[in-house]
Amino acid sequence: MHTNKELLVKGLKFIGYTVAFMFLAPFVISQAFKNVDHPAYIPVLVIGLLLAMTAIGLGFYTIKVFMDALFGKKPKG
């Protein structure tokens, strides 16, 4: 069984996106909590929470892509 290099490169790209979202989401959430009295508090908090959920989803997807690259896809049927 050989490693699928195209999927491996795709996984590495997604690691970059995941790490970016993992740093961006807590930053946005902390900025929201620093400005609780500001009128844009709720929208900024919602955006931060959406970014956090996106980071979690990308993390799981990245793991799936790596597993497919290293071990191959499961046969259907």
N, C-alpha and C positions, 0 to 999 in steps of 0.2 A: 504494500500500500504506500503510495507516494503522497507527499504534501501538495495540495493545490496552491501554487504560488500566487495565482490571481486572487483567490479568496484571502490568502494571508496578507497581501498588500491592502486589500479592502478592509480587513480587520485592523491593520495598523492605522489606516486613515480614520476609522471610527474610534480608535483609542484616543486620537488627537481631539476629535469632537467631544468625546465623553469627558476627557480631562478639562477641556475648556468650559463645558457646562458645569462640571463639578466645582470649579473655582468661581464661576460667574453667579451661580444660583445663591450660595451663601452670602456673597458680597451684596447682591441685590436685596436679599431678605434682611441682612443686617442694616443696610441703609434705610429700609422701610421702618425698622424698629427704632432707629435713631431719630426719625422724624414723625413720631406718632401724631403730633398736633397739626401736621401739614395736611392740606386737603387731598393731596395725591397719595396719602398713606395706603389706603385700601388697594388702588390700582397697582402700585409698586409692589405691595405684598403679594397680590395675586400673580403678577408677572414672575416674581421670585419663586413662588410655589410651583408655577408651571415649568419654570426652568429646572427646578429640582426634580420634578416628575420626569421631565425629558432626560435629565442626566441618568436617572435610575433606569429608564427604558432603554437608553442607548447602551448602558452598561450591560444589561442582559442581552441585547442584540449583538453587541461586540463579542461576548462570550460565545454566543451561538455561532457567529461567523468563524471564530477561531476553532471551535470544535468541528465545524464542517470542513474547514481547511485542513486540519490535522488528521481527522479520522474519517472523513468522507460523509456524504449524506446517507441517511437511512433508506434502504430500499422500500418502495411502496408496495403494499400488498401482502 
